[in-house]
């Protein structure tokens, strides 16, 4: 049985800080799975301002940023305020084998979906074996 190649080796690395990573996973929970020849990443971003969502790739790091604006209603007495606001970021270190230049992103119903294709050179492929006629080996004697 062959080992499956996983290009997402260090999934959660937000600016190298454990506390920041905990905050990111709490404010940007995600699901990641492989489907055929691509990976699908779903990131929950409810209430994010759609114009602030930014997805970038630099080197082998995928960065997702989004902003939730705080409510600024006047003459309000807050009884509970648990929904976070501000700018949030999450970084994922990805290995080789992905076509990072062909990522597709959509944002629907508060969920950012990234479709990340597997690079052509990383896809499994069959190598055909050519069959040829056996060649005779001639022995020579030298004196």
C-alpha positions as a Markdown table, in Angstrom:
| # | Residue | x | y | z |
|---|---|---|---|---|
| 1 | Unk | 0.0 | 0.0 | 0.0 |
| 2 | Unk | 1.4 | 3.4 | -1.1 |
| 3 | Unk | 1.7 | 6.3 | 1.3 |
| 4 | Unk | -0.5 | 9.2 | 0.2 |
| 5 | Unk | 1.3 | 12.5 | -0.4 |
| 6 | Unk | 0.1 | 15.3 | 1.8 |
| 7 | Unk | 1.3 | 18.8 | 0.8 |
| 8 | Unk | -0.2 | 20.4 | 4.0 |
| 9 | Unk | 2.5 | 19.5 | 6.5 |
| 10 | Unk | 2.2 | 22.3 | 8.9 |
| 11 | Unk | -1.5 | 23.3 | 8.7 |
| 12 | Unk | -1.7 | 25.8 | 11.5 |
| 13 | Unk | 1.1 | 28.3 | 11.7 |
| 14 | Unk | -0.2 | 31.8 | 12.3 |
| 15 | Unk | 2.8 | 34.1 | 12.6 |
| 16 | Unk | 4.6 | 31.5 | 14.6 |
| 17 | Unk | 2.7 | 32.3 | 17.8 |
| 18 | Unk | 0.6 | 29.7 | 19.6 |
| 19 | Unk | -1.8 | 32.2 | 21.1 |
| 20 | Unk | -2.4 | 33.7 | 17.7 |
| 21 | Unk | -3.0 | 30.3 | 16.2 |
| 22 | Unk | -5.6 | 29.5 | 18.9 |
| 23 | Unk | -7.4 | 32.8 | 18.1 |
| 24 | Unk | -7.2 | 32.1 | 14.4 |
| 25 | Unk | -8.7 | 28.6 | 14.7 |
| 26 | Unk | -11.4 | 30.0 | 16.9 |
| 27 | Unk | -12.3 | 32.8 | 14.6 |
| 28 | Unk | -11.6 | 31.1 | 11.3 |
| 29 | Unk | -12.4 | 27.4 | 11.7 |
| 30 | Unk | -11.7 | 25.3 | 8.6 |
| 31 | Unk | -12.3 | 22.0 | 7.0 |
| 32 | Unk | -9.8 | 20.5 | 4.5 |
| 33 | Unk | -10.1 | 17.5 | 2.3 |
| 34 | Unk | -8.9 | 16.0 | -0.9 |
| 35 | Unk | -11.3 | 15.2 | -3.7 |
| 36 | Unk | -9.8 | 13.6 | -6.8 |
| 37 | Unk | -7.1 | 15.8 | -8.2 |
| 38 | Unk | -7.6 | 18.8 | -5.9 |
| 39 | Unk | -7.9 | 19.9 | -2.3 |
| 40 | Unk | -10.8 | 21.8 | -1.0 |
| 41 | Unk | -10.5 | 24.2 | 2.0 |
| 42 | Unk | -13.6 | 25.7 | 3.6 |
| 43 | Unk | -13.1 | 28.5 | 6.1 |
| 44 | Unk | -15.9 | 29.9 | 8.2 |
| 45 | Unk | -16.0 | 33.7 | 8.0 |
| 46 | Unk | -19.5 | 34.7 | 9.1 |
| 47 | Unk | -20.0 | 38.4 | 9.2 |
| 48 | Unk | -16.8 | 39.2 | 7.3 |
| 49 | Unk | -17.0 | 42.2 | 5.0 |
| 50 | Unk | -16.7 | 40.5 | 1.6 |
| 51 | Unk | -14.5 | 43.3 | 0.2 |
| 52 | Unk | -11.9 | 42.7 | 2.9 |
| 53 | Unk | -11.3 | 39.0 | 2.2 |
| 54 | Unk | -7.8 | 38.5 | 0.9 |
| 55 | Unk | -6.1 | 35.3 | -0.2 |
| 56 | Unk | -2.4 | 35.4 | -1.0 |
| 57 | Unk | 0.4 | 32.9 | -1.7 |
| 58 | Unk | 4.0 | 33.8 | -1.1 |
| 59 | Unk | 6.7 | 31.1 | -1.3 |
| 60 | Unk | 4.9 | 28.1 | 0.2 |
| 61 | Unk | 2.6 | 30.0 | 2.6 |
| 62 | Unk | -1.1 | 30.5 | 2.0 |
| 63 | Unk | -2.5 | 33.5 | 3.9 |
| 64 | Unk | -6.1 | 34.3 | 4.4 |
| 65 | Unk | -7.2 | 37.7 | 5.8 |
| 66 | Unk | -10.6 | 39.1 | 6.5 |
| 67 | Unk | -12.2 | 41.8 | 8.6 |
| 68 | Unk | -15.3 | 42.0 | 10.6 |
| 69 | Unk | -16.4 | 45.5 | 11.4 |
| 70 | Unk | -17.7 | 46.2 | 14.9 |
| 71 | Unk | -21.2 | 47.5 | 15.3 |
| 72 | Unk | -21.1 | 51.2 | 16.1 |
| 73 | Unk | -24.7 | 51.8 | 17.0 |
| 74 | Unk | -25.2 | 54.9 | 19.1 |
| 75 | Unk | -27.1 | 54.9 | 22.4 |
| 76 | Unk | -26.7 | 51.1 | 22.8 |
| 77 | Unk | -26.2 | 49.4 | 26.1 |
| 78 | Unk | -24.4 | 46.1 | 25.4 |
| 79 | Unk | -25.7 | 43.1 | 27.4 |
| 80 | Unk | -23.4 | 40.6 | 25.7 |
| 81 | Unk | -20.7 | 41.1 | 23.1 |
| 82 | Unk | -19.1 | 37.8 | 22.2 |
| 83 | Unk | -18.8 | 38.0 | 18.4 |
| 84 | Unk | -15.2 | 39.1 | 17.6 |
| 85 | Unk | -14.5 | 42.0 | 15.3 |
| 86 | Unk | -11.3 | 43.3 | 13.7 |
| 87 | Unk | -8.8 | 41.9 | 11.2 |
| 88 | Unk | -8.1 | 38.2 | 11.3 |
| 89 | Unk | -5.5 | 36.2 | 9.5 |
| 90 | Unk | -4.6 | 32.5 | 9.1 |
| 91 | Unk | -1.5 | 31.1 | 7.5 |
| 92 | Unk | -1.1 | 27.6 | 6.2 |
| 93 | Unk | 2.3 | 26.3 | 5.2 |
| 94 | Unk | 1.9 | 24.0 | 2.1 |
| 95 | Unk | 4.4 | 21.6 | 0.7 |
| 96 | Unk | 5.2 | 21.1 | -3.0 |
| 97 | Unk | 2.9 | 19.3 | -5.3 |
| 98 | Unk | 0.1 | 21.9 | -5.5 |
| 99 | Unk | -0.7 | 24.2 | -8.4 |
| 100 | Unk | -0.7 | 27.4 | -6.2 |
| 101 | Unk | -1.1 | 29.6 | -9.3 |
| 102 | Unk | -4.5 | 28.0 | -10.1 |
| 103 | Unk | -6.3 | 28.4 | -6.8 |
| 104 | Unk | -10.0 | 29.3 | -7.1 |
| 105 | Unk | -11.8 | 31.1 | -4.3 |
| 106 | Unk | -15.5 | 31.8 | -3.7 |
| 107 | Unk | -17.3 | 33.3 | -0.7 |
| 108 | Unk | -20.9 | 32.2 | -0.2 |
| 109 | Unk | -23.1 | 32.3 | 2.9 |
| 110 | Unk | -20.2 | 33.2 | 5.2 |
| 111 | Unk | -17.9 | 30.4 | 4.0 |
| 112 | Unk | -14.8 | 31.0 | 1.9 |
| 113 | Unk | -14.0 | 28.0 | -0.3 |
| 114 | Unk | -10.6 | 27.5 | -1.9 |
| 115 | Unk | -10.1 | 24.8 | -4.5 |
| 116 | Unk | -6.4 | 24.0 | -4.8 |
| 117 | Unk | -5.4 | 21.7 | -7.7 |
| 118 | Unk | -2.7 | 19.1 | -7.5 |
| 119 | Unk | 0.2 | 20.0 | -9.8 |
| 120 | Unk | 0.5 | 17.9 | -12.9 |
| 121 | Unk | 3.9 | 16.7 | -11.9 |
| 122 | Unk | 2.6 | 15.5 | -8.6 |
| 123 | Unk | -0.3 | 13.4 | -10.0 |
| 124 | Unk | 0.2 | 9.7 | -10.2 |
| 125 | Unk | 0.8 | 8.4 | -13.7 |
| 126 | Unk | 1.4 | 5.1 | -15.4 |
| 127 | Unk | 4.7 | 4.4 | -17.1 |
| 128 | Unk | 4.4 | 2.1 | -20.2 |
| 129 | Unk | 6.9 | -0.6 | -20.5 |
| 130 | Unk | 8.1 | -1.4 | -24.0 |
| 131 | Unk | 8.6 | -5.1 | -24.8 |
| 132 | Unk | 11.3 | -5.9 | -27.2 |
| 133 | Unk | 12.7 | -9.0 | -28.8 |
| 134 | Unk | 15.5 | -10.6 | -26.8 |
| 135 | Unk | 18.9 | -9.9 | -28.2 |
| 136 | Unk | 21.4 | -12.7 | -28.6 |
| 137 | Unk | 24.8 | -12.5 | -26.9 |
| 138 | Unk | 27.6 | -13.7 | -29.0 |
| 139 | Unk | 30.7 | -15.1 | -27.4 |
| 140 | Unk | 34.0 | -14.7 | -29.0 |
| 141 | Unk | 37.2 | -16.5 | -28.3 |
| 142 | Unk | 40.5 | -14.7 | -28.6 |
| 143 | Unk | 43.7 | -16.4 | -28.6 |
